[in-house]
C-alpha cells in the first residue's frame, strides 16, 4: 500500500478519514490496530459519507491533525 492511501472508519455515527500511517499492522493480513490517542480521535473532524473525495486542503488538515506529514510535502 502506498503512504498516501486513506482509510474510512466509523465510530458510532461519526466517520473518519485516516492515513494508513495511523495504523499499526501485525504479522497477519487483517491484523491491525488504530495507533491514535482517543482524545485526538474525539477531536477529529467528521466526514460526510456521501462525499466521494477529499480536497487537498481537507487531506492536509487530516494529516496534520494526526501528526503525520503529507506524502507530497514530506
C-alpha positions, 0 to 999 in steps of 0.5 A: 500500500502506498503512504498516501492511501486513506482509510474510512472508519466509523465510530458510532455515527461519526466517520473518519478519514485516516492515513494508513500511517495511523495504523499499526499492522501485525504479522497477519493480513487483517491484523491491525490496530488504530495507533491514535490517542482517543482524545485526538480521535474525539477531536477529529473532524467528521466526514460526510459519507456521501462525499466521494473525495477529499480536497487537498486542503481537507487531506492536509488538515487530516494529516496534520491533525494526526501528526503525520506529514503529507506524502507530497510535502514530506 
